[in-house]
Amino acid sequence: MLPHPTTATLAPADIHWLESEQAHCARWRSERGAAPPSRVVLVDDRTTADLAYQMACEGTAMLWRGDFQNARQMLQALARRADQLPRRKRRPTSQPVAVAEAFNQHRQAQSQRARLLGMLLMELNADYSIPLRRAPDFKLACTEAWGAADLGAPAGTGTSVASLRELLGISSAHEWRRVGVEIPALGAAPNNRIHPHYGVFSPIRGEYIQLVATAHLPKPPKGQDKLVAFDIGTGTGVLAATLVRRGVGHVVGTDQDARALACARANIAQLGLQDQVDIVQADLFPPGQASLIVCNPPWLPVRPGSPLEHAVYDEGGRMLSGFVQGLRAHLAPKGEGWLILSNLAELLGLRRREELLDLFTRNGLRVVSRIDAKPLHPKASDKNDALHHARAQEVTSLWRLALITPPQTTQGEPRA
């Protein structure tokens, strides 16, 4: 697997505009990986929402120069207009949409919505402050997302531009990181919180954690008292911490994303588990073998639309295939691989169950057992969700996989 791009690897770009008949330039920041807009106009409190929506639809970016709170109201107004599907585009109820087509339409609509709402821009000073009336302090949130500000930049330089929608997302991520997510499987409060960093998948869907917290553990190898486990694609480190809380002696968590590695290390340290958990940068597997290897790959085998979507979309199922293919080389004798996977891809027509089972067989694996859990997140019961029909049937499974041992032979004949 090739590492996916992060903000650290994306080449910086500049955005240009005219203001008071002077040419201006600033660093362009886009977590979506969008190119800097070629057309930029200045707008303020006098700009109407209808005009702003028209310009956004035409691909014109708007650099806000008014009151910050009014900019938030403008973004909300743009979102309302974007969410109002024109009557001529509404499909009659007599023409049902195939679930695969509904998924593609949903992704296209979400991408178009993100592009449109991303047209409202904010300029930030070199220290990440925003030079507008009633602007909140985004300095810490931006530092967490983008790294330390360039405080040594000469006066009038070091500025950057980002979409207001993205800035609000960074601020929301900062609050999640500050407060943390309570994980019952980690024990009693208050020492049971995971603090997700910006750009790292937050463990708010508890069913997959509960599966890892309750599945039957394999026995340690003969002569050893405790298990060694690998957590492939550790993210926040939540599963590595859960395994240690269950009594696993040592866990090696791997990831390729710089933000995930920093996040996992911080969470493991905050939980006081540094002696039991190592977080290392690796393409899937670390060196060696383990009696338990856990992986919760992205569940949908489609191309991510932005770097931030790599936690949800796994193009071509590359991580899933890489994990299954690598188990034979990295599983200790009598060990187990735990694959945590939703059937949402099957319900959306993106993968067939037979393909998954065939992947196991082709790589010399058998299914010890499968443990299922129904999702508890709000979208599972939201009838207004575009994918409600599939989400209502979704099941998250923990597949316990073991190596198929070749039969012992006597004089070249298989033993009965």
ABEGO torsion letter per residue (X at the ends): XBBBBBAAABBBBBBBBBBGGBBBBBBBBBAAGBBBBABBBBBBAABBAAAAAAAAAAGBBBBBABBAAAAAAAAAAAAAAAABBBAAABBBAABBBBAAAAAAAAAAAAAAAAAAAAABBBBBBAAGBBBBBGBBBAAAAAAAAAEBBBAABBBGBGBBBBBAAAAAAAAAAAAAAAAEBBBAAAEBOAAABBBBBBGBBBBABAAAAAAAAABBBBBBBBGBABBBBBBBGAEAGAAAAAAAAAGBABBBBBBABAAAAAAAAAAAAAAGAAAABBBBBBBGBBBEBBABBBBBBBABBBBBABAAAAAABBBGGAAAAAAAAAAAAABBBGBBBBBBBBAAAAAAGABBAAAAAAAAAAAGBBBABBBBBBBABAAAABAABAAAAAAAABBBBBBBBBBBBBBBBBGGBBBX
